[in-house]
């Protein structure tokens, strides 16, 4: 018994050819849709894994460039400049002629790219919190974002450390908070709470051994390489004297004796 006529065979042949053509077309379309993945690095964002510096308002370009260099050395990653954010008057305290630091930090967090490793808001405006007269900076502890003000870095600089040395210390300090580092009691550690210029100027552009160990563990950094990178930045900007010389690049240990006499000897 013949199951298929010649006409039926011809129909099945046409159907088979149509299926093959449809599959081939679908494959070509799929390849076209995914063909750019290799060139784009699997679709990775250009900001992925990088540190973003986010100016708020008008910030001098040299401050932005310096911040990028210190951040890159501090965390061993590329630092890039993000699109500046306009000042928001809702964060302005007219009675104090200052901006709220917490508001600025929230502003940075709301605009931070999700793929960035860390985001640092940088402003030339004076910032504060209600309990203090002013604030150098604020970092989410732990978190991903921080905000730093350069407004008061030039105050009382004559006969003291250079402005950029203070700036570098603030960057290291606020980034430390984002990794969960709290204020340190060790007098030379950059994580020491800067309640004024005397404390800020006395600390080094370096973390103490304990804080550095915690940072390197959290950020997967090699301590020696990180120290060398920071040393290179300090040397490039001519900040040796203000950073305590070459020995200022090594983590300062804590003094065994925290009495005034022991502190004076440690100094």
C-alpha positions as CSV (number, residue, x, y, z in Angstrom):
1,X,0.0,0.0,0.0
2,X,1.4,3.5,-0.9
3,X,1.1,5.8,2.0
4,X,2.1,9.1,0.2
5,X,1.3,10.4,-3.2
6,X,3.8,12.3,-5.3
7,X,1.9,15.5,-4.4
8,X,2.2,14.7,-0.7
9,X,5.9,14.1,-1.0
10,X,6.3,17.4,-2.7
11,X,4.4,19.2,0.1
12,X,6.5,17.6,2.9
13,X,9.6,18.6,1.0
14,X,8.5,22.2,0.9
15,X,7.6,22.1,4.6
16,X,11.1,20.7,5.5
17,X,12.8,23.4,3.4
18,X,10.7,26.1,5.1
19,X,11.6,24.8,8.6
20,X,15.3,24.7,7.7
21,X,15.2,28.3,6.3
22,X,13.2,29.5,9.4
23,X,15.8,27.9,11.8
24,X,18.7,29.4,9.9
25,X,17.1,32.8,9.9
26,X,16.5,32.6,13.6
27,X,20.1,31.6,14.2
28,X,21.3,34.5,12.1
29,X,19.1,37.0,14.0
30,X,20.4,35.6,17.3
31,X,24.0,35.9,16.3
32,X,23.4,39.5,15.1
33,X,21.8,40.3,18.4
34,X,24.7,38.9,20.4
35,X,27.5,39.7,18.0
36,X,28.6,42.8,19.8
37,X,29.1,41.1,23.2
38,X,32.7,40.2,22.6
39,X,33.6,43.7,21.5
40,X,31.8,45.3,24.4
41,X,33.4,42.9,27.0
42,X,30.2,40.9,27.6
43,X,28.2,44.1,27.8
44,X,30.2,45.3,30.9
45,X,29.6,48.9,31.9
46,X,32.6,51.3,31.5
47,X,32.2,52.1,35.2
48,X,32.1,48.6,36.5
49,X,34.6,48.0,39.3
50,X,35.9,51.6,39.1
51,X,36.0,54.4,41.6
52,X,33.8,57.4,40.6
53,X,34.5,60.9,41.6
54,X,31.3,62.9,41.4
55,X,31.7,66.7,41.6
56,X,28.9,68.6,43.3
57,X,28.6,72.2,42.1
58,X,31.7,73.9,40.8
59,X,34.9,72.0,41.8
60,X,38.4,73.0,40.5
61,X,39.6,70.5,37.9
62,X,43.0,70.2,39.7
63,X,41.1,69.0,42.9
64,X,39.2,66.5,40.9
65,X,42.4,65.2,39.2
66,X,44.2,65.0,42.6
67,X,41.3,63.1,44.2
68,X,41.4,60.6,41.3
69,X,45.1,60.0,41.7
70,X,44.9,59.5,45.5
71,X,41.8,57.2,45.2
72,X,43.4,55.1,42.5
73,X,46.5,54.6,44.7
74,X,44.5,54.0,47.9
75,X,42.3,51.3,46.5
76,X,44.4,50.0,43.5
77,X,41.6,50.7,41.0
78,X,41.0,53.2,38.2
79,X,39.3,56.4,39.3
80,X,37.1,58.2,36.7
81,X,35.2,61.4,36.8
82,X,31.4,61.2,36.8
83,X,29.0,63.8,35.4
84,X,28.9,66.7,37.9
85,X,25.7,67.1,40.0
86,X,24.1,70.6,40.4
87,X,23.8,72.0,43.9
88,X,20.5,71.4,45.5
89,X,19.2,74.3,47.6
90,X,17.1,71.9,49.7
91,X,20.3,70.9,51.5
92,X,21.3,74.6,52.2
93,X,21.1,75.9,55.7
94,X,20.6,79.7,55.1
95,X,21.0,80.5,58.8
96,X,24.5,79.0,58.8
97,X,25.4,79.6,55.2
98,X,26.4,75.9,54.9
99,X,25.1,72.7,53.3
100,X,24.0,69.6,55.2
101,X,26.6,66.9,54.9
102,X,24.0,64.1,55.3
103,X,21.9,65.6,52.5
104,X,24.9,65.7,50.2
105,X,25.8,62.1,51.1
106,X,22.3,61.0,50.3
107,X,22.4,63.0,47.1
108,X,25.5,61.1,46.0
109,X,24.0,57.7,46.9
110,X,20.9,58.5,44.9
111,X,22.9,59.2,41.8
112,X,25.7,56.6,42.3
113,X,26.1,54.1,39.4
114,X,25.3,50.7,40.7
115,X,28.2,49.1,39.0
116,X,30.9,51.4,40.5
117,X,33.1,50.1,43.2
118,X,33.1,53.3,45.3
119,X,31.7,56.7,44.7
120,X,33.1,59.9,46.2
121,X,31.2,63.2,46.0
122,X,33.5,66.2,45.9
123,X,32.4,69.7,46.7
124,X,33.9,73.1,47.4
125,X,30.9,74.1,49.5
126,X,31.0,74.3,53.3
127,X,29.2,71.3,54.8
128,X,28.1,70.5,58.4
129,X,25.9,68.5,60.6
130,X,23.7,70.2,63.3
131,X,26.0,69.1,66.2
132,X,29.2,70.6,64.7
133,X,30.4,74.0,63.3
134,X,31.6,72.3,60.1
135,X,32.6,68.9,58.7
136,X,35.5,67.9,56.5
137,X,33.6,64.9,55.1
138,X,31.3,62.1,55.7
139,X,31.3,58.4,54.6
140,X,28.7,55.7,54.8
141,X,30.0,53.2,57.4
142,X,29.9,50.6,55.9
143,X,28.7,51.5,52.5
144,X,29.7,52.6,49.0
145,X,29.7,56.4,49.0
146,X,31.4,59.3,50.7
147,X,31.4,63.1,50.4
148,X,34.3,65.4,51.0
149,X,34.4,69.1,51.2
150,X,37.5,71.1,50.2
151,X,36.1,74.4,51.5
152,X,38.1,74.6,54.7
153,X,41.3,72.9,53.6
154,X,43.1,76.3,53.2
155,X,42.3,77.5,56.7
156,X,45.3,77.9,58.9
157,X,47.7,76.5,56.4
158,X,50.5,79.0,57.0
159,X,53.3,77.2,58.9
160,X,51.4,74.0,58.9
161,X,50.9,71.2,56.4
162,X,50.1,71.9,52.7
163,X,46.4,71.9,51.6
164,X,46.9,68.8,49.5
165,X,48.2,66.8,52.3
166,X,45.1,67.5,54.3
167,X,43.1,66.6,51.2
168,X,44.8,63.2,50.8
169,X,44.2,62.4,54.5
170,X,40.5,63.1,54.2
171,X,40.2,60.9,51.1
172,X,41.8,58.0,52.9
173,X,39.7,58.6,56.0
174,X,36.3,58.8,54.4
175,X,37.0,55.8,52.1
176,X,38.0,53.9,55.2
177,X,34.5,54.4,56.6
178,X,32.9,52.9,53.5
179,X,34.8,49.7,54.4
180,X,33.5,49.7,57.9
181,X,36.6,51.3,59.6
182,X,35.6,53.3,62.6
183,X,37.6,56.2,64.2
184,X,40.9,54.9,65.4
185,X,42.5,55.8,68.7
186,X,46.0,55.6,67.3
187,X,47.3,59.2,67.2
188,X,49.0,59.0,63.8
189,X,46.5,56.9,61.9
190,X,44.5,58.6,59.1
191,X,41.4,57.1,60.6
192,X,41.8,59.2,63.7
193,X,38.8,61.5,64.2
194,X,39.7,65.0,63.0
195,X,37.9,67.2,65.4
196,X,40.0,70.1,64.2
197,X,43.1,71.2,62.2
198,X,45.5,70.1,64.9
199,X,44.4,66.5,64.8
200,X,44.1,66.5,61.0
201,X,47.6,67.9,60.6
202,X,49.2,65.6,63.1
203,X,48.0,62.3,61.5
204,X,49.9,60.7,58.6
205,X,48.9,59.9,55.0
206,X,48.8,56.3,56.2
207,X,46.6,53.9,58.2
208,X,47.9,52.2,61.3
209,X,48.8,48.5,61.0
210,X,45.4,47.3,62.2
211,X,43.3,49.6,60.0
212,X,45.5,48.9,57.0
213,X,45.1,45.1,57.5
214,X,41.4,45.4,57.7
215,X,41.2,47.6,54.6
216,X,43.5,45.3,52.6
217,X,41.3,42.3,53.5
218,X,38.0,44.0,52.7
219,X,39.3,45.5,49.4
220,X,41.5,42.5,48.4
221,X,44.6,44.7,48.3
222,X,48.3,43.9,48.7
223,X,49.6,46.1,51.5
224,X,53.1,46.6,50.1
225,X,51.8,47.5,46.6
226,X,49.2,49.8,48.0
227,X,51.9,51.6,50.1
228,X,54.1,52.0,47.1
229,X,51.3,53.5,45.0
230,X,50.5,56.0,47.7
231,X,54.2,56.8,48.1
232,X,54.4,57.5,44.3
233,X,51.4,59.9,44.5
234,X,53.0,61.8,47.5
235,X,56.3,62.0,45.6
236,X,54.6,63.2,42.4
237,X,52.8,66.0,44.1
238,X,55.8,67.0,46.3
239,X,54.1,66.3,49.6
240,X,57.0,64.5,51.4
241,X,57.4,67.1,54.1
242,X,53.8,67.3,55.0
243,X,53.3,63.5,54.9
244,X,56.1,62.9,57.4
245,X,58.8,61.9,54.9
246,X,59.3,58.4,53.6
247,X,58.7,56.9,57.1
248,X,55.2,58.5,56.9
249,X,54.2,56.0,54.2
250,X,54.5,53.0,56.6
251,X,51.7,52.2,58.9
252,X,52.3,53.8,62.3
253,X,52.0,51.4,65.2
254,X,50.1,52.3,68.4
255,X,52.1,53.4,71.4
256,X,52.3,51.0,74.2
257,X,51.9,53.8,76.7
258,X,48.9,56.1,76.1
259,X,49.7,58.4,79.0
260,X,50.8,62.0,78.1
261,X,54.4,61.1,78.8
262,X,54.2,58.0,76.6
263,X,52.5,59.9,73.8
264,X,55.2,62.6,73.9
265,X,57.9,60.0,73.6
266,X,56.0,58.3,70.8
267,X,55.7,61.6,69.0
